[in-house]
């Protein structure tokens, strides 16, 4: 039995606060051939999860929610609660698969059982089939969610894992102050960690703590102020922000990583910068199609940043901070958009926002659960207007994976939407491709197909400029 972290428990509060939200996060794996014998697949799945304790644990709430929820073994664990077989209507194409994913995103996971679910789609056009893995966000974040998917893959003799730096996709801020260097935010988080560790040796380290405490407070406040204001900003930016219902839509886009890398070679920036510029172009196209004129401060997006250290790479939990960049949707040229995105992301990474969010989570862990839960519920009821969409990027495996004896051809991620964010865009790199999984509110974002069409077009426009 172990307690959920404050951030993990926060996703339970998110569902409890808004009846329209399902906090499932996951991925769609498209595989070659056919799933084969059902009994054999079930046996392989049972073998995979036999040693995965978290996959056999459910959540137990504390009495009156005074104490934090805990993970406890489900003594009545039955794989039948977590596995279903599905068939697509003819012609069994990808459009039908994405409709099924949208329906999966609508359903809440059953808290009477471990918080994950697997759907086997038996036939997909083109001699393929698919696996839809959904897990509750209280159980995994983007990075650990891909780790969970990897646990279901067939074991290999070589190490197919690569660090996010080797992948070249996604933004990672180490909780140990490593990685991309210590910026303003990283320094504040590291200061608080030193202070907490140093508190155990207070008599010996009092002078050093007295020096570090003011510095940590200043850095935290400097990063926290814009972060809080951007969340609480009452101004309405666009139709991207608004009430959401229970139904979901899902669409995908594919971009080759070698095309993105060619753009980076010429114009600079990271894979994430190029991807964000493409998302900027796509969101601009949606606003224009809706008859809205995009302004310079119209679209602020929530961008999670992993704080997972190497030591925690295999743990199923949440270790993220966040940044809130403003996408330059007022600009028409995608290269101009890339330049602005690159500059802004560089400032945010070292300007304090991500470190302030990390520090806030760290400090919340020192406070009794009940007041933290009350504060989270209160904040979640606030109708925020300042954030328009979620955009998250997770590095995936570079080598081809196999699952249940079949090659994994493609993997598409999906993320939940909540708190008036009508669109969520999840990105995942796998085997030379950056895949975009786009979640939309059924009524509030009926045009996410335009996003999916525009993202590859935006990258091609940048590539043409780079080659020219």
NORUR-V897074 format. One record per residue. N is the residue number from 1. RES is the residue in one small letter. SS is DSSP state (helix for helix, strand for strand, loop for the rest). PSI is psi in whole degrees, -180 to 180 (NA if undefined). Layout:
BEGIN
n-><N N>
res-><RES RES>
ss-><SS SS>
psi-><PSI PSI>
END
This chain:
BEGIN
n-><1 2 3 4 5 6 7 8 9 10 11 12 13 14 15 16 17 18 19 20 21 22 23 24 25 26 27 28 29 30 31 32 33 34 35 36 37 38 39 40 41 42 43 44 45 46 47 48 49 50 51 52 53 54 55 56 57 58 59 60 61 62 63 64 65 66 67 68 69 70 71 72 73 74 75 76 77 78 79 80 81 82 83 84 85 86 87 88 89 90 91 92 93 94 95 96 97 98 99 100 101 102 103 104 105 106 107 108 109 110 111 112 113 114 115 116 117 118 119 120 121 122 123 124 125 126 127 128 129 130 131 132 133 134 135 136 137 138 139 140 141 142 143 144 145 146 147 148 149 150 151 152 153 154 155 156 157 158 159 160 161 162 163 164 165 166 167 168 169 170 171 172 173 174 175 176 177 178 179 180 181 182 183 184 185 186 187 188 189 190 191 192 193 194 195 196 197 198 199 200 201 202 203 204 205 206 207 208 209 210 211 212 213 214 215 216 217 218 219 220 221 222 223 224 225 226 227 228 229 230 231 232 233 234 235 236 237 238 239 240 241 242 243 244 245 246 247 248 249 250 251 252 253 254 255 256 257 258 259 260 261 262 263 264 265 266 267 268 269 270 271 272 273 274 275 276 277 278 279 280 281 282 283 284 285 286 287 288 289 290 291 292 293 294 295 296 297 298 299 300 301 302 303 304 305 306 307 308 309 310 311 312 313 314 315 316 317 318 319 320 321 322 323 324 325 326 327 328 329 330 331 332 333 334 335 336 337 338 339 340 341 342 343 344 345 346 347 348 349 350 351 352 353 354 355 356 357 358 359 360 361 362 363 364 365 366 367 368 369 370 371 372 373 374 375 376 377 378 379 380 381 382 383 384 385 386 387 388 389 390 391 392 393 394 395 396 397 398 399 400 401 402 403 404 405 406 407 408 409 410 411 412 413 414 415 416 417 418 419 420 421 422 423 424 425 426 427 428 429 430 431 432 433 434 435 436 437 438 439 440 441 442 443 444 445 446 447 448 449 450 451 452 453 454 455 456 457 458 459 460 461 462 463 464 465 466 467 468>
res-><x x x x x x x x x x x x x x x x x x x x x x x x x x x x x x x x x x x x x x x x x x x x x x x x x x x x x x x x x x x x x x x x x x x x x x x x x x x x x x x x x x x x x x x x x x x x x x x x x x x x x x x x x x x x x x x x x x x x x x x x x x x x x x x x x x x x x x x x x x x x x x x x x x x x x x x x x x x x x x x x x x x x x x x x x x x x x x x x x x x x x x x x x x x x x x x x x x x x x x x x x x x x x x x x x x x x x x x x x x x x x x x x x x x x x x x x x x x x x x x x x x x x x x x x x x x x x x x x x x x x x x x x x x x x x x x x x x x x x x x x x x x x x x x x x x x x x x x x x x x x x x x x x x x x x x x x x x x x x x x x x x x x x x x x x x x x x x x x x x x x x x x x x x x x x x x x x x x x x x x x x x x x x x x x x x x x x x x x x x x x x x x x x x x x x x x x x x x x x x x x x x x x x x x x x x x x x x x x x x x x x x x x x x x x x x x x x x x x x x x x x x x x x x x x x x x x x x x x x x x x x x x x x x x x>
ss-><loop strand strand loop loop helix helix helix helix helix helix helix helix helix helix helix helix loop loop loop loop loop loop strand strand strand strand strand strand strand strand strand loop loop loop loop loop helix helix helix helix helix helix helix helix helix helix helix helix helix loop loop helix helix helix helix strand strand strand strand loop loop helix helix helix loop loop loop loop strand strand strand strand loop loop loop loop loop helix helix helix loop strand strand strand strand loop loop loop loop loop loop loop helix helix helix helix helix helix helix helix helix helix helix helix helix loop loop loop loop loop loop loop loop loop strand strand strand strand strand strand strand strand strand loop loop loop strand strand strand strand strand strand strand strand strand loop loop loop loop loop helix helix helix helix helix helix helix helix helix helix helix loop loop loop loop loop loop loop loop loop loop loop helix helix helix helix loop loop loop loop strand loop loop loop loop loop loop loop loop loop loop loop helix helix helix helix helix helix helix helix helix helix helix helix helix helix helix helix helix helix helix helix helix helix helix helix helix helix helix helix helix helix helix helix helix helix helix helix helix helix helix helix helix helix helix helix helix helix helix helix helix loop loop loop loop loop loop loop loop strand loop loop loop loop loop loop strand strand strand strand strand strand strand strand strand helix helix helix helix helix helix helix helix helix helix helix loop loop loop helix helix helix helix helix helix helix helix helix helix helix helix helix helix helix helix helix helix helix loop loop loop loop loop loop loop loop loop strand strand strand strand strand strand strand strand loop loop loop helix helix helix loop loop loop loop loop loop loop strand strand strand strand loop loop strand strand loop loop loop loop loop loop helix helix helix helix helix helix helix helix helix helix helix helix helix helix helix helix loop loop loop helix helix helix helix helix helix helix helix helix helix helix helix loop loop loop loop helix helix helix helix helix helix helix helix helix helix helix helix loop loop loop loop loop loop loop loop strand strand strand strand strand strand strand loop loop loop loop loop loop strand strand loop loop strand strand strand strand strand strand strand strand strand loop loop loop loop loop loop strand loop strand strand strand strand strand strand strand strand loop loop strand strand strand strand strand strand strand strand strand loop loop loop loop loop loop helix helix helix helix helix helix helix helix helix helix helix helix helix helix helix helix helix helix helix helix loop>
psi-><133 149 147 144 165 -40 -40 -48 -28 -31 -25 -43 -35 -46 -40 -28 -34 113 -13 -3 135 117 44 138 148 -155 157 119 126 127 159 147 -137 158 -16 -155 131 -46 -38 -41 -44 -40 -43 -42 -43 -39 -39 -41 -4 -41 4 91 -44 -30 -9 16 147 171 134 120 148 159 124 20 28 -36 163 149 157 154 127 149 133 102 -21 30 131 121 -24 -22 -13 2 126 156 139 153 139 150 152 142 21 45 -180 -31 -41 -37 -43 -32 -39 -39 -42 -42 -35 -39 -23 -28 133 143 144 117 -5 -8 169 144 61 160 146 130 125 117 110 -37 134 137 138 30 52 167 179 156 127 114 124 133 150 143 -18 -17 -36 154 -167 -46 -48 -23 -41 -34 -39 -42 -41 -33 -23 -12 161 140 149 162 -17 160 108 -1 142 153 160 -32 -37 -32 -40 8 146 159 128 128 111 139 -8 9 17 -162 -115 11 159 108 -168 -48 -42 -39 -40 -45 -41 -37 -45 -38 -40 -39 -43 -43 -39 -24 -25 -18 38 -46 -32 -25 16 -46 -44 -38 -38 -30 -40 -32 -50 -39 -43 -41 -43 -46 -42 -46 -40 -37 -31 -35 -54 -32 -49 -43 -41 -29 -39 -8 117 -7 139 123 -47 -180 -4 -23 134 176 148 156 -160 -25 154 154 158 136 161 158 152 136 134 137 -30 -30 -43 -41 -34 -41 -43 -39 -34 -44 -9 178 -180 172 -41 -37 -46 -42 -42 -36 -40 -40 -37 -49 -41 -43 -35 -43 -40 -46 -43 -40 -26 2 20 142 112 129 171 -23 27 -41 105 134 150 120 104 148 125 135 21 124 168 -34 -23 19 -29 4 138 96 -171 127 78 153 -163 157 157 69 152 122 135 65 -9 -16 144 -33 124 -29 -40 -41 -43 -43 -43 -44 -46 -45 -43 -43 -37 -41 -41 -39 -32 13 -9 -21 -51 -40 -34 -41 -40 -42 -39 -42 -41 -46 -33 -30 -14 -10 144 149 -42 -52 -32 -45 -40 -43 -40 -45 -41 -44 -38 -23 -11 125 82 143 -5 -16 132 -30 164 133 116 146 125 131 137 -175 146 -25 155 131 160 140 125 36 2 147 135 111 -45 156 129 126 161 149 153 163 151 174 46 6 109 -11 134 127 115 137 144 129 135 121 49 5 141 114 138 122 119 118 134 147 137 -45 -36 -18 63 -8 29 -17 -32 -38 -49 -35 -34 -32 -52 -35 -40 -42 -40 -37 -42 -38 -41 -41 -40 -43 -21 NA>
END
